Amino acid sequence: MLELLNYLNLKDKMDFNQALELLENMLKERTDNGSYSWGKKQGNLSDRKTDFIYKIRSYSALLEKCQSENLDRPLTEYAKNRWLNFKSAQAIEAMFSQHHSVRKEADQYHQSIDFYINNINFDHKTSQFPRGFGHNLEYALKNKKEIIEWLYKNQSTERRMHFENRLFVILYDTKNKQHWKLKSDLRGIYTKITDYLDNFDQNALIALDQGLLKDGKPSNKIIYSDVIWYVK
């Protein structure tokens, strides 16, 4: 709770759901405004030019900063999407940390661990349903291991690329197929995550050979993953 309030730069007291609603309204200013076009290819150079997004609270302040930095339109779109993804990811991490079975990783800069569920380490990754997967939602729901393997093999090669334990939160918009907009639907996502944690079963996790994922060569290292679906 305190973590999310600090994240929102708030001093007054409110419960977690109130804080979540406030942040959701902020994020909807982005998801209700324009398309999800990155403008530029994701990479370290563009990241460095837009790293100011970590310090910006509101969408209006973000737009002002992009203007004051004289960013061109492609880089402005890049910054808008990074800001949305960062804010949403931080909120989702706070959702996990709210649960009694979850312990947050002490090192906030850890590259592959966000938290522990019943002492099993995970990081989390929120993704819109991947267009490149090549199958529809019904297939993905029935073939969880296959989509998890696809997500590992097709993850970004920047900063947090790794092949360790990971929980995927996958968003699917059944009406308009604008899956990215669900990143702002924080209260709905919170309900799904809480339900998953209430019924967490480590024996139901998907076990994967790390070596096969990384370079196609078997190894003795087994990693664990799962998917939390948010379909709306």
Backbone as JSON, one array per atom type, in Angstrom:
{
  "sequence": "MLELLNYLNLKDKMDFNQALELLENMLKERTDNGSYSWGKKQGNLSDRKTDFIYKIRSYSALLEKCQSENLDRPLTEYAKNRWLNFKSAQAIEAMFSQHHSVRKEADQYHQSIDFYINNINFDHKTSQFPRGFGHNLEYALKNKKEIIEWLYKNQSTERRMHFENRLFVILYDTKNKQHWKLKSDLRGIYTKITDYLDNFDQNALIALDQGLLKDGKPSNKIIYSDVIWYVK",
  "N": [[0.82, -1.2, 0.0], [1.78, 1.37, 0.99], [3.93, 1.52, -0.72], [2.73, 1.89, -3.27], [1.47, 4.36, -2.87], [3.71, 5.99, -2.44], [4.83, 5.71, -4.91], [3.0, 7.03, -6.47], [3.52, 9.51, -5.59], [2.08, 10.53, -3.44], [0.93, 11.93, -0.39], [-1.19, 11.82, 1.35], [-3.53, 9.7, 3.16], [-4.87, 6.75, 1.85], [-6.72, 3.85, 0.77], [-5.54, 0.81, -0.84], [-7.06, 0.19, -3.12], [-8.21, 2.65, -3.76], [-5.92, 4.13, -4.4], [-5.1, 2.66, -6.59], [-7.21, 3.1, -8.35], [-6.87, 5.82, -8.83], [-4.39, 5.86, -10.18], [-5.11, 4.31, -12.37], [-6.9, 6.01, -13.69], [-5.11, 7.99, -14.48], [-3.53, 6.56, -16.32], [-5.39, 5.94, -18.25], [-5.66, 8.3, -19.57], [-3.65, 8.15, -21.38], [-4.18, 5.7, -22.81], [-6.62, 6.27, -23.89], [-5.99, 8.05, -25.77], [-4.92, 8.32, -28.83], [-2.96, 5.99, -30.89], [-1.13, 2.86, -30.52], [1.62, 3.25, -31.47], [5.02, 2.81, -31.91], [6.82, 4.44, -33.17], [9.67, 4.62, -33.25], [12.24, 2.11, -33.56], [12.64, -0.14, -30.87], [15.29, 0.3, -28.61], [18.56, 0.74, -27.03], [19.56, 3.36, -27.4], [17.32, 5.01, -27.97], [16.0, 4.51, -25.6], [17.7, 5.74, -23.7], [17.38, 8.41, -24.39], [14.83, 8.86, -23.59], [14.62, 8.3, -20.91], [13.69, 9.94, -18.94], [11.08, 9.4, -18.42], [10.71, 7.85, -16.16], [10.53, 9.53, -14.0], [8.25, 10.97, -14.17], [4.97, 11.8, -13.34], [2.28, 12.32, -14.34], [0.25, 12.15, -17.35], [-0.11, 14.53, -18.75], [2.08, 16.01, -17.84], [4.06, 14.48, -18.96], [3.71, 14.94, -21.73], [4.34, 17.65, -21.8], [7.03, 17.55, -21.06], [8.15, 16.12, -23.2], [7.8, 18.0, -25.18], [9.36, 20.15, -24.21], [11.85, 19.0, -24.38], [12.2, 18.96, -27.01], [11.55, 16.74, -28.61], [11.12, 14.76, -31.52], [8.21, 13.64, -33.41], [8.18, 10.71, -33.7], [9.9, 9.94, -31.55], [8.55, 11.03, -29.43], [6.2, 9.47, -29.42], [7.39, 7.09, -28.73], [8.29, 7.68, -26.13], [5.8, 8.06, -24.85], [4.7, 5.49, -24.92], [6.59, 4.02, -23.48], [6.31, 5.24, -20.98], [3.64, 4.54, -20.32], [3.9, 1.7, -20.21], [5.79, 1.41, -18.16], [4.53, 2.62, -15.9], [2.24, 0.98, -15.7], [3.41, -1.54, -15.3], [4.72, -1.17, -12.83], [2.52, -0.74, -11.16], [1.27, -3.23, -11.38], [3.21, -4.89, -10.28], [3.03, -3.97, -7.65], [0.48, -4.91, -7.08], [0.89, -7.7, -6.92], [2.59, -7.69, -4.69], [0.88, -6.99, -2.66], [-0.33, -9.27, -1.79], [-0.66, -11.89, 0.67], [0.94, -14.13, 0.3], [3.15, -13.34, -1.03], [6.43, -12.07, -1.26], [8.32, -9.22, -1.62], [11.17, -8.64, -3.71], [14.16, -7.48, -2.27], [16.14, -5.99, -3.53], [15.66, -3.5, -5.63], [16.67, -3.16, -8.13], [17.21, -5.58, -9.22], [17.83, -7.82, -11.86], [16.37, -10.05, -12.65], [14.47, -10.85, -10.79], [11.47, -10.0, -9.29], [9.73, -10.57, -7.19], [8.76, -13.01, -4.66], [6.84, -15.92, -4.59], [5.44, -17.87, -2.26], [8.09, -18.38, -1.58], [9.26, -18.94, -4.04], [11.1, -17.61, -6.62], [10.29, -15.01, -8.93], [10.11, -12.95, -11.89], [7.96, -10.54, -13.44], [6.06, -10.09, -16.41], [4.15, -8.06, -18.34], [2.18, -8.4, -21.15], [0.67, -7.56, -24.27], [-1.54, -9.63, -26.21], [0.39, -11.57, -28.35], [0.84, -10.75, -31.68], [2.48, -12.05, -33.46], [2.48, -14.7, -32.68], [0.94, -16.49, -34.09], [-1.32, -18.02, -33.73], [-4.75, -18.28, -32.57], [-6.65, -16.94, -29.73], [-8.11, -19.03, -28.45], [-6.58, -21.29, -29.1], [-4.18, -20.62, -27.81], [-4.95, -20.6, -25.13], [-5.35, -23.29, -24.69], [-2.87, -24.3, -25.09], [-0.71, -23.6, -23.27], [2.04, -23.92, -22.59], [3.29, -23.69, -25.07], [2.84, -21.01, -25.89], [4.17, -19.69, -23.85], [6.83, -20.53, -24.28], [7.19, -19.3, -26.77], [7.03, -16.6, -26.03], [9.28, -16.29, -24.36], [11.34, -16.82, -26.22], [11.02, -14.78, -28.02], [11.38, -12.43, -26.67], [12.24, -9.02, -25.8], [15.52, -7.86, -26.62], [16.75, -6.09, -25.02], [17.98, -4.66, -21.94], [16.24, -6.11, -19.69], [16.34, -8.73, -20.58], [16.2, -12.18, -20.13], [16.4, -15.66, -19.09], [15.01, -16.8, -16.88], [12.87, -17.7, -14.05], [9.56, -16.68, -14.71], [6.5, -14.88, -14.6], [3.88, -14.4, -16.78], [1.65, -11.86, -17.61], [-0.96, -11.71, -19.66], [-2.71, -9.78, -21.96], [-5.89, -9.5, -23.47], [-8.09, -8.16, -25.71], [-11.28, -8.73, -26.49], [-13.22, -7.44, -27.95], [-12.37, -5.17, -29.6], [-9.82, -5.82, -30.29], [-7.73, -4.26, -29.46], [-5.45, -4.74, -27.67], [-3.43, -3.51, -26.17], [-4.57, -1.36, -24.85], [-5.67, -2.36, -22.55], [-3.75, -2.26, -20.64], [-4.15, -0.17, -18.96], [-6.28, -0.94, -17.44], [-6.42, -1.36, -14.56], [-7.75, -2.15, -12.15], [-9.31, -4.32, -12.93], [-7.3, -6.1, -13.74], [-6.05, -6.46, -11.29], [-7.97, -7.92, -9.86], [-7.84, -10.37, -11.25], [-5.17, -11.16, -10.77], [-5.16, -11.4, -7.97], [-6.97, -13.51, -7.65], [-5.51, -15.53, -8.93], [-3.3, -15.77, -7.19], [-4.55, -16.47, -4.81], [-5.23, -19.05, -5.4], [-2.87, -20.3, -5.97], [-0.73, -22.79, -7.22], [2.1, -24.48, -7.03], [2.77, -26.83, -8.26], [1.45, -26.75, -10.62], [2.83, -25.1, -12.26], [4.57, -24.28, -15.31], [7.21, -26.18, -16.4], [10.39, -25.66, -17.8], [13.16, -26.3, -19.95], [16.01, -24.51, -19.57], [18.24, -24.27, -21.28], [17.31, -25.22, -23.78], [15.53, -23.2, -24.42], [17.22, -20.97, -24.64], [19.36, -21.52, -26.51], [18.72, -23.81, -27.88], [19.94, -26.09, -26.95], [19.95, -28.81, -24.75], [19.92, -28.53, -21.15], [20.83, -28.74, -17.64], [19.38, -27.01, -16.17], [16.34, -26.08, -14.91], [13.61, -23.98, -15.4], [10.75, -22.07, -14.24], [7.44, -21.17, -15.14], [4.4, -19.3, -15.84], [1.08, -18.33, -16.96], [-1.02, -15.57, -16.49], [-4.11, -14.81, -17.48], [-5.73, -12.0, -18.79], [-8.62, -11.38, -20.03], [-10.9, -9.54, -21.82]],
  "CA": [[0.0, 0.0, 0.0], [2.66, 2.53, 1.08], [4.74, 1.51, -1.93], [1.98, 2.49, -4.37], [1.3, 5.77, -2.56], [4.98, 6.65, -2.72], [5.0, 5.68, -6.36], [2.13, 8.08, -7.01], [3.94, 10.76, -4.98], [0.98, 11.01, -2.61], [1.22, 11.99, 1.04], [-2.4, 11.56, 2.13], [-3.84, 8.3, 3.38], [-5.97, 6.15, 1.1], [-6.47, 2.42, 0.69], [-4.88, 0.37, -2.07], [-8.0, 0.28, -4.24], [-8.33, 4.06, -4.12], [-4.68, 4.5, -5.09], [-5.12, 1.98, -7.88], [-8.17, 3.81, -9.2], [-6.26, 7.09, -9.22], [-3.39, 5.58, -11.2], [-5.83, 3.85, -13.56], [-7.41, 7.19, -14.39], [-3.96, 8.62, -15.13], [-3.1, 5.76, -17.47], [-6.42, 6.0, -19.29], [-5.4, 9.49, -20.38], [-2.8, 7.68, -22.49], [-4.81, 4.66, -23.63], [-7.76, 6.88, -24.6], [-5.44, 9.12, -26.6], [-4.02, 7.89, -29.89], [-2.7, 4.58, -31.15], [0.07, 2.32, -29.89], [2.69, 3.23, -32.46], [6.27, 3.11, -31.21], [7.52, 5.51, -33.86], [11.05, 4.21, -33.47], [12.58, 0.76, -33.12], [13.09, -0.18, -29.49], [16.74, 0.11, -28.49], [19.18, 1.44, -25.91], [19.72, 4.79, -27.67], [16.02, 5.65, -27.75], [15.72, 4.41, -24.17], [18.45, 6.76, -22.97], [16.81, 9.72, -24.7], [13.5, 8.98, -22.98], [14.66, 7.78, -19.55], [13.0, 10.87, -18.05], [9.72, 8.91, -18.15], [10.66, 7.24, -14.83], [10.32, 10.55, -12.98], [7.07, 11.77, -14.52], [3.78, 11.21, -12.76], [1.04, 12.44, -15.1], [0.35, 12.15, -18.81], [0.06, 15.92, -19.21], [3.47, 16.38, -17.57], [4.87, 13.76, -19.95], [3.63, 15.66, -23.0], [5.09, 18.9, -21.63], [8.45, 17.22, -21.06], [8.53, 15.78, -24.58], [7.86, 19.26, -25.92], [10.51, 20.93, -23.74], [13.06, 18.31, -24.84], [12.2, 19.07, -28.48], [11.52, 15.41, -29.22], [10.3, 14.67, -32.73], [7.01, 12.85, -33.17], [8.46, 9.3, -33.42], [10.47, 9.76, -30.21], [7.47, 11.34, -28.49], [5.38, 8.26, -29.33], [8.22, 6.12, -28.0], [8.24, 8.06, -24.72], [4.44, 7.83, -24.36], [4.5, 4.06, -24.71], [7.45, 3.6, -22.36], [5.68, 5.74, -19.76], [2.49, 3.67, -20.04], [4.36, 0.37, -19.83], [6.45, 1.5, -16.85], [3.53, 2.87, -14.86], [1.4, -0.2, -15.58], [4.22, -2.62, -14.72], [4.93, -0.88, -11.41], [1.26, -0.98, -10.47], [1.03, -4.68, -11.34], [4.12, -5.44, -9.27], [2.43, -3.65, -6.36], [-0.65, -5.83, -6.89], [1.44, -8.95, -6.42], [3.17, -7.49, -3.36], [-0.21, -6.85, -1.7], [-0.85, -10.57, -1.36], [0.04, -12.44, 1.83], [1.87, -15.19, -0.09], [4.19, -12.73, -1.86], [7.47, -11.24, -0.64], [8.99, -8.4, -2.63], [12.63, -8.67, -3.76], [14.7, -6.3, -1.6], [16.93, -5.21, -4.48], [14.73, -3.01, -6.66], [17.35, -3.16, -9.43], [17.51, -6.96, -9.61], [17.52, -7.97, -13.27], [15.52, -11.2, -12.98], [13.54, -11.18, -9.71], [10.62, -8.93, -8.75], [9.11, -10.99, -5.94], [8.75, -14.45, -4.37], [5.54, -16.48, -4.23], [5.77, -19.06, -1.45], [9.56, -18.49, -1.65], [9.72, -19.2, -5.41], [11.38, -16.31, -7.22], [9.75, -14.69, -10.25], [9.83, -11.6, -12.32], [6.7, -10.57, -14.17], [6.06, -9.37, -17.68], [2.81, -7.85, -18.89], [2.26, -8.31, -22.61], [-0.55, -7.73, -25.04], [-1.5, -10.89, -26.94], [1.37, -11.36, -29.43], [0.36, -10.96, -33.05], [3.37, -12.97, -34.15], [2.36, -16.07, -32.18], [0.46, -17.29, -35.21], [-2.52, -18.78, -33.37], [-5.75, -17.45, -31.91], [-6.74, -17.02, -28.28], [-8.56, -20.36, -28.04], [-5.42, -22.19, -29.19], [-3.21, -20.25, -26.78], [-5.47, -21.02, -23.83], [-5.21, -24.74, -24.59], [-1.46, -24.66, -25.29], [0.0, -22.61, -22.46], [3.49, -24.08, -22.69], [3.74, -23.22, -26.38], [2.9, -19.55, -25.94], [5.24, -19.29, -22.94], [8.09, -20.71, -25.0], [7.26, -18.25, -27.8], [7.3, -15.32, -25.36], [10.7, -16.28, -23.96], [12.23, -16.79, -27.39], [10.81, -13.54, -28.77], [11.43, -11.28, -25.78], [13.13, -7.93, -26.17], [16.94, -8.12, -26.35], [17.26, -4.97, -24.23], [17.96, -4.53, -20.5], [15.78, -7.18, -18.82], [16.27, -10.02, -21.26], [16.76, -13.29, -19.37], [15.69, -16.94, -19.19], [14.78, -17.27, -15.51], [11.45, -17.83, -13.74], [8.79, -15.49, -15.09], [5.05, -14.93, -14.75], [3.38, -13.53, -17.84], [0.27, -11.37, -17.59], [-1.26, -11.48, -21.07], [-3.93, -9.0, -22.13], [-6.6, -9.78, -24.72], [-9.32, -7.39, -25.9], [-12.11, -9.54, -27.39], [-14.13, -6.6, -28.74], [-11.72, -4.34, -30.62], [-8.45, -6.33, -30.5], [-6.75, -3.25, -29.05], [-5.01, -5.35, -26.42], [-2.56, -2.6, -25.43], [-5.36, -0.45, -24.02], [-5.99, -3.01, -21.27], [-2.68, -1.96, -19.67], [-4.67, 0.81, -18.0], [-7.44, -1.51, -16.75], [-5.69, -1.89, -13.41], [-8.59, -2.82, -11.16], [-9.66, -5.63, -13.47], [-6.1, -6.94, -13.67], [-5.83, -6.76, -9.87], [-8.88, -9.01, -9.51], [-7.31, -11.61, -11.83], [-3.93, -11.52, -10.07], [-5.53, -11.85, -6.63], [-7.57, -14.84, -7.8], [-4.42, -16.45, -9.24], [-2.49, -15.98, -6.0], [-5.38, -17.2, -3.84], [-5.3, -20.46, -5.81], [-1.55, -20.64, -6.5], [-0.31, -24.19, -7.08], [3.42, -24.56, -7.66], [2.82, -28.04, -9.08], [0.83, -26.45, -11.91], [3.73, -24.24, -13.04], [5.15, -24.88, -16.5], [8.66, -26.4, -16.28], [11.06, -25.5, -19.09], [14.61, -26.45, -19.98], [16.57, -23.2, -19.88], [19.14, -24.36, -22.43], [16.52, -25.33, -25.0], [14.98, -21.89, -24.71], [18.26, -20.0, -24.98], [20.13, -21.83, -27.72], [18.31, -25.08, -28.46], [20.74, -27.19, -26.42], [19.46, -29.2, -23.43], [20.76, -28.22, -19.99], [20.3, -29.27, -16.39], [18.7, -25.92, -15.46], [14.91, -26.0, -15.16], [12.96, -22.76, -14.94], [9.3, -22.22, -14.08], [6.68, -20.04, -15.67], [2.95, -19.47, -15.93], [0.37, -17.21, -17.58], [-2.26, -15.04, -15.93], [-4.84, -14.23, -18.6], [-6.76, -10.97, -18.58], [-9.4, -11.34, -21.27], [-12.06, -8.67, -21.58]],
  "C": [[0.86, 1.26, 0.0], [3.5, 2.66, -0.17], [4.01, 2.19, -3.1], [1.73, 3.97, -4.12], [2.57, 6.56, -2.84], [5.21, 6.76, -4.22], [4.17, 6.78, -7.03], [2.51, 9.46, -6.48], [2.82, 11.38, -4.13], [1.36, 10.96, -1.14], [0.0, 11.61, 1.88], [-2.69, 10.07, 2.2], [-5.01, 7.87, 2.49], [-5.69, 4.66, 1.02], [-5.95, 2.06, -0.69], [-5.8, 0.54, -3.27], [-8.19, 1.72, -4.7], [-7.1, 4.54, -4.89], [-4.64, 3.9, -6.48], [-6.06, 2.68, -8.86], [-7.59, 5.13, -9.7], [-5.24, 6.88, -10.34], [-4.06, 5.11, -12.49], [-6.36, 5.03, -14.37], [-6.29, 7.95, -15.1], [-3.58, 7.88, -16.4], [-4.13, 5.81, -18.6], [-6.31, 7.29, -20.11], [-4.52, 9.14, -21.57], [-3.54, 6.7, -23.38], [-6.04, 5.18, -24.37], [-7.3, 7.93, -25.61], [-4.45, 8.55, -27.61], [-3.85, 6.39, -29.99], [-1.39, 4.17, -30.48], [1.15, 2.14, -30.94], [3.98, 3.65, -31.79], [7.05, 4.22, -31.91], [8.95, 5.17, -34.21], [11.24, 2.78, -33.01], [13.1, 0.8, -31.7], [14.58, -0.47, -29.43], [17.3, 0.98, -27.39], [19.3, 2.95, -26.14], [18.42, 5.54, -27.43], [15.63, 5.6, -26.28], [16.42, 5.52, -23.4], [17.85, 8.15, -23.19], [15.45, 9.94, -24.02], [13.46, 8.45, -21.55], [14.01, 8.72, -18.53], [11.61, 10.38, -17.68], [9.59, 8.33, -16.74], [10.32, 8.25, -13.74], [9.03, 11.35, -13.17], [5.8, 11.06, -14.07], [2.59, 11.2, -13.71], [1.29, 12.47, -16.61], [0.56, 13.56, -19.35], [1.49, 16.39, -18.98], [4.41, 15.7, -18.56], [4.88, 14.51, -21.29], [4.42, 16.97, -22.94], [6.59, 18.64, -21.69], [8.93, 16.88, -22.47], [8.68, 17.04, -25.42], [9.08, 20.08, -25.51], [11.83, 20.33, -24.17], [13.19, 18.35, -26.36], [12.27, 17.71, -29.17], [10.67, 15.45, -30.48], [9.13, 13.73, -32.46], [7.3, 11.37, -32.91], [9.0, 9.08, -32.01], [9.45, 10.11, -29.13], [6.55, 10.13, -28.32], [6.1, 7.18, -28.53], [8.14, 6.4, -26.5], [6.86, 7.78, -24.11], [4.2, 6.36, -24.05], [5.36, 3.52, -23.58], [6.84, 4.03, -21.03], [4.5, 4.86, -19.36], [2.95, 2.32, -19.53], [5.0, 0.38, -18.45], [5.44, 1.68, -15.73], [2.66, 1.63, -14.61], [2.15, -1.33, -14.9], [4.45, -2.4, -13.23], [3.66, -1.12, -10.6], [0.99, -2.47, -10.33], [1.97, -5.35, -10.34], [3.59, -5.16, -7.87], [1.24, -4.54, -6.05], [-0.18, -7.17, -6.34], [1.89, -8.79, -4.97], [2.11, -7.32, -2.28], [-0.61, -8.18, -1.08], [0.0, -11.17, -0.24], [1.07, -13.5, 1.47], [3.1, -14.65, -0.82], [5.14, -11.89, -1.01], [8.23, -10.52, -1.74], [10.5, -8.58, -2.55], [13.19, -7.36, -3.2], [15.47, -5.39, -2.55], [16.03, -4.76, -5.63], [15.35, -3.0, -8.05], [17.7, -4.57, -9.91], [17.0, -7.2, -11.03], [16.53, -9.1, -13.57], [14.54, -11.61, -11.87], [12.79, -9.92, -9.27], [10.07, -9.28, -7.38], [9.2, -12.51, -5.81], [7.33, -14.84, -3.99], [5.81, -17.79, -3.52], [7.25, -19.41, -1.6], [10.09, -18.93, -3.01], [9.9, -17.86, -6.1], [10.79, -16.19, -8.63], [10.04, -13.23, -10.58], [8.5, -11.68, -13.07], [6.83, -9.72, -15.42], [4.62, -9.28, -18.16], [2.93, -7.62, -20.38], [0.86, -8.33, -23.21], [-0.42, -9.03, -25.85], [-0.64, -10.73, -28.19], [0.83, -11.72, -30.8], [1.2, -12.02, -33.77], [3.28, -14.41, -33.7], [1.81, -17.01, -33.24], [-0.76, -18.14, -34.92], [-3.49, -17.86, -32.65], [-5.78, -17.68, -30.41], [-7.12, -18.42, -27.8], [-7.4, -21.35, -28.05], [-4.44, -21.9, -28.06], [-3.66, -20.71, -25.4], [-5.28, -22.52, -23.61], [-3.75, -25.2, -24.67], [-0.56, -23.64, -24.58], [1.51, -22.71, -22.61], [4.03, -23.51, -24.0], [3.84, -21.7, -26.43], [3.95, -19.02, -24.97], [6.6, -19.41, -23.61], [8.27, -19.63, -26.07], [7.63, -16.91, -27.17], [8.75, -15.22, -24.9], [11.6, -16.08, -25.17], [12.12, -15.48, -28.17], [10.81, -12.3, -27.88], [12.4, -10.23, -26.29], [14.57, -8.29, -25.8], [17.56, -7.01, -25.51], [17.14, -5.26, -22.73], [17.53, -5.76, -19.7], [15.6, -8.51, -19.54], [16.91, -11.09, -20.37], [15.9, -14.54, -19.58], [15.59, -17.56, -17.79], [13.27, -17.36, -15.29], [10.7, -16.54, -14.07], [7.3, -15.81, -15.12], [4.64, -13.92, -15.82], [1.93, -13.14, -17.56], [-0.05, -10.97, -19.02], [-2.65, -10.86, -21.2], [-4.57, -9.3, -23.48], [-7.93, -9.05, -24.73], [-10.19, -8.11, -26.94], [-12.94, -8.68, -28.34], [-13.42, -5.9, -29.89], [-10.31, -4.79, -30.98], [-7.38, -5.26, -30.25], [-6.21, -3.64, -27.67], [-4.21, -4.39, -25.55], [-3.34, -1.69, -24.5], [-5.7, -1.04, -22.66], [-4.89, -2.8, -20.24], [-3.13, -0.95, -18.63], [-5.83, 0.27, -17.18], [-6.98, -2.17, -15.45], [-6.56, -2.63, -12.42], [-9.05, -4.19, -11.64], [-8.5, -6.59, -13.41], [-5.84, -7.36, -12.23], [-6.72, -7.91, -9.42], [-8.35, -10.35, -10.01], [-6.06, -12.08, -11.08], [-4.24, -12.05, -8.67], [-6.12, -13.25, -6.67], [-6.48, -15.89, -8.08], [-3.62, -16.78, -7.98], [-3.26, -16.72, -4.92], [-5.38, -18.69, -4.13], [-3.96, -20.95, -6.36], [-1.18, -22.08, -6.18], [1.03, -24.34, -7.8], [3.56, -25.81, -8.53], [2.2, -27.83, -10.46], [1.69, -25.53, -12.78], [4.28, -25.01, -14.24], [6.66, -24.96, -16.34], [9.29, -26.4, -17.66], [12.56, -25.7, -18.94], [15.22, -25.13, -20.44], [17.44, -23.23, -21.13], [18.39, -24.45, -23.75], [15.92, -23.99, -25.4], [16.04, -20.94, -25.25], [18.92, -20.29, -26.32], [19.81, -23.18, -28.34], [19.09, -26.29, -27.97], [20.26, -27.53, -25.01], [20.45, -28.83, -22.32], [20.14, -28.86, -18.76], [19.52, -28.22, -15.6], [17.23, -25.87, -15.88], [14.38, -24.69, -14.59], [11.45, -22.96, -14.94], [8.58, -20.95, -14.51], [5.19, -20.34, -15.62], [2.36, -18.22, -16.6], [-0.85, -16.85, -16.74], [-2.96, -14.31, -17.07], [-5.78, -13.14, -18.12], [-7.46, -10.75, -19.9], [-10.66, -10.53, -20.99], [-12.76, -8.36, -22.9]]
}
